[in-house]
Amino acid sequence: MKLEYKGFILHKNSEYFPDCADNIAYKHYDSNKLIKFAIADGISKSFLPKIWSRNLVDEYVLYESIDYDFVKIAESAQQKWENEFKSYIQALRASGGQFTDTLVSLLRFGYAGSTLAGLEIYKKDDNWYWRSSVLGDSLVMFFPSDFDHTRQICTSLKKTAENNYIFDNYPDYFRSRAQILDNDDNYQTIDIKYGDICETQGQSLTSGRFVLVTDALAEFLLSDEEILEKFIDIKEPKEFEEFVGKYRDNSQLKDDDSSFISITISMDDSEDTFSNLGWYDSVHHHEKISNISNCKIETNDTLPSPVE
């Protein structure tokens, strides 16, 4: 089995890269029997969403067992978010920052929200399989090598009577807090998730391509089969930038953070090989940039490290 993967993020035009609340992650385990990918979209109107989406993707890929519980992974990520939240408040106090009414309200009632889509490819009894889990309006899609109409889509999006996916401003998501204070200063437990999780389990791996995308790209790609075919053939960061820029400019694609992971599978190879073709994310690039072409993209000679 030959596996090649790449991942890119492009922030919205109106913001800098550090403002982007999308995150992507991968981890290839030394056993060569498991590789995991995750993509998440932090909800911009929630509290510290970028941190929360990063906590979620990291926790997903760090969970080595194939027998996992998607909710328990999110629960584990909650503690990381809480720790970073406390550090944020301590830093604000140390700097003499003002606690506005809005911030005080967030301290009491606020939490972050984020979608999460995860894919794992694993070997069991000498056979390869895949499993995906999604909460929210991000997608995991699989396209057979001949790109026929038997592609599979995993998402928790609802559908209309005409069988079209519904994209709106109220996606399903994971919450970063298990408890919040009520108006009487009593802690109230809240559900970690809003909405229903979509899971695809134990599918035999065949030649083809997986694509993981966040909501703006997901909505756009599902609306046009021809554009979708062009998109999954993107190979370089510059191509991704040009693709997103072109359709943003003509208003076909929303000006929102846009992220994708592409994994190409060939089952014709007798040996198991894994190749990183380029990984561009918030962990490996921190400069304020105007577009993706300004950043240094790692090559096969100096690949970025996955989550450790």
Residue pairs with C-beta under 8 A, 6 or more apart in sequence:
1 128
1 205
1 265
1 266
1 267
1 269
1 272
1 273
2 265
2 266
2 268
2 269
2 271
2 272
2 273
2 275
3 35
3 121
3 263
3 264
3 265
3 266
3 272
3 273
3 274
3 275
4 263
4 264
4 274
4 275
4 277
5 26
5 35
5 37
5 261
5 262
5 263
5 264
5 274
5 275
5 276
5 277
6 235
6 261
6 262
6 276
6 277
6 278
6 279
7 24
7 26
7 37
7 39
7 259
7 260
7 261
7 262
7 278
7 279
7 280
7 281
8 237
8 240
8 259
8 260
8 278
8 280
8 292
9 17
9 20
9 22
9 23
9 24
9 257
9 258
9 259
9 280
9 281
9 282
9 292
10 240
10 241
10 244
10 257
10 258
10 259
10 291
10 292
11 17
11 19
11 20
11 22
11 257
12 20
12 255
12 256
12 257
12 258
13 248
13 255
14 255
16 288
16 289
17 282
17 285
17 286
17 287
17 288
17 289
18 282
18 286
18 288
19 50
20 50
20 257
20 282
21 41
21 42
21 43
21 44
21 49
21 50
21 53
21 114
21 257
22 39
22 40
22 41
22 42
22 53
22 214
22 257
22 258
22 259
22 282
23 39
23 40
23 42
23 50
23 53
23 54
23 56
23 57
23 259
23 281
23 282
24 37
24 38
24 39
24 40
24 57
24 212
24 259
24 261
24 279
24 281
25 37
25 38
25 54
25 57
25 58
25 60
25 61
25 281
25 283
25 306
25 307
26 35
26 36
26 37
26 38
26 61
26 261
26 279
26 306
26 307
27 35
27 36
27 61
27 62
27 306
27 307
28 34
28 35
28 274
28 306
29 35
29 36
29 64
32 123
32 272
32 274
33 122
33 123
33 124
34 64
34 66
34 120
34 121
34 122
34 123
35 120
35 121
35 122
35 274
36 60
36 61
36 63
36 118
36 119
36 120
36 121
37 61
37 118
37 119
37 120
37 210
37 212
37 261
37 263
38 56
38 57
38 60
38 61
38 116
38 117
38 118
38 119
38 212
39 57
39 116
39 117
39 138
39 212
39 213
39 214
39 259
39 260
39 261
40 53
40 54
40 56
40 57
40 114
40 115
40 116
40 117
40 138
40 214
41 53
41 114
41 115
41 136
41 137
41 138
41 171
41 214
41 215
41 257
41 259
42 49
42 50
42 51
42 52
42 53
42 112
42 113
42 114
43 49
43 112
43 113
43 114
43 115
43 171
43 173
46 52
46 110
46 111
46 112
46 113
46 114
46 176
47 106
47 110
47 111
47 112
47 176
48 81
48 84
48 85
48 88
48 112
48 176
49 112
49 113
49 114
50 282
51 81
51 84
51 85
51 112
52 77
52 81
52 112
52 113
52 114
52 174
52 176
53 112
53 114
53 115
53 116
54 282
54 283
55 77
55 78
55 80
55 81
55 84
55 176
56 73
56 74
56 77
56 114
56 116
56 174
57 116
57 118
58 77
58 80
58 307
59 73
59 74
59 76
59 77
59 80
60 73
60 116
60 118
61 118
61 306
61 307
62 307
63 73
63 76
66 120
66 122
66 124
66 131
70 116
70 118
70 133
70 135
70 197
70 199
71 192
71 193
71 197
74 116
74 174
74 192
74 193
75 178
75 192
77 174
77 176
78 176
78 177
78 178
78 192
81 112
81 176
81 177
82 176
82 177
85 176
89 107
92 99
99 107
108 180
108 181
109 180
109 181
110 177
110 180
111 175
111 176
111 177
111 180
111 190
112 175
112 176
112 177
113 173
113 174
113 175
113 176
113 194
114 136
114 173
114 174
114 176
115 134
115 135
115 136
115 137
115 138
115 171
115 172
115 173
115 174
115 214
115 215
116 133
116 134
116 135
116 136
116 138
116 174
117 132
117 133
117 134
117 135
117 136
117 138
117 139
117 140
117 154
117 155
117 212
118 132
118 133
118 134
118 140
119 130
119 131
119 132
119 140
119 210
119 212
119 261
119 263
120 130
120 131
120 132
121 128
121 129
121 130
121 205
121 263
121 265
122 128
122 129
122 130
122 131
123 129
123 272
127 204
127 205
128 204
128 205
128 267
129 202
129 203
129 204
129 205
130 142
130 200
130 203
130 205
130 210
131 199
131 200
131 201
131 202
131 203
132 140
132 154
132 198
132 199
132 200
133 154
133 197
133 198
133 199
133 200
134 140
134 154
134 155
134 156
134 197
134 198
134 199
135 156
135 172
135 173
135 174
135 193
135 195
135 196
135 197
135 198
136 155
136 156
136 171
136 172
136 173
136 195
136 215
137 155
137 156
137 157
137 167
137 171
137 172
137 214
137 215
137 218
137 219
138 155
138 212
138 213
138 214
138 215
138 218
139 153
139 154
139 155
139 157
139 211
139 212
139 213
139 218
139 222
140 153
140 154
140 155
140 200
140 210
140 211
140 212
141 151
141 152
141 153
141 154
141 210
141 211
141 212
141 213
142 151
142 152
142 153
142 208
142 209
142 210
142 211
143 151
143 208
143 209
143 210
143 211
143 232
144 150
144 151
144 206
144 207
144 208
145 206
145 207
145 208
145 209
145 266
147 229
152 200
152 203
154 198
154 199
154 200
155 165
155 198
155 218
156 172
156 195
156 196
156 197
156 198
157 165
157 166
157 167
157 171
158 165
158 166
159 165
159 166
160 166
165 218
165 219
165 222
167 215
167 218
167 219
171 195
171 215
172 193
172 194
172 195
172 196
173 193
173 194
173 195
174 192
174 193
174 194
175 190
175 191
175 192
175 193
175 194
177 190
178 189
178 190
178 192
179 187
179 188
179 189
179 190
180 187
180 188
180 190
181 187
181 188
182 188
205 265
205 267
206 265
206 267
207 265
207 266
207 267
207 268
208 264
208 265
209 232
209 262
209 263
209 264
209 265
210 261
210 262
210 263
210 265
211 231
211 232
211 260
211 261
211 262
211 263
212 260
212 261
213 221
213 258
213 259
213 260
213 261
214 256
214 257
214 258
214 259
214 260
215 256
216 253
216 254
216 256
216 257
216 258
217 231
217 244
217 253
217 258
217 259
217 260
219 254
220 227
220 247
220 252
220 253
220 254
221 227
221 228
221 231
222 228
227 247
230 243
231 243
232 262
234 240
234 243
234 262
235 277
236 278
236 297
237 278
237 280
237 292
237 293
237 295
237 297
238 292
238 293
240 260
240 292
241 291
241 292
241 293
244 253
244 258
245 291
247 253
248 254
248 255
275 300
276 298
276 300
276 303
276 304
277 300
278 297
278 298
278 299
279 298
279 303
279 304
280 292
280 295
280 297
280 298
283 304
284 298
284 304
285 295
285 296
287 295
289 295
298 304
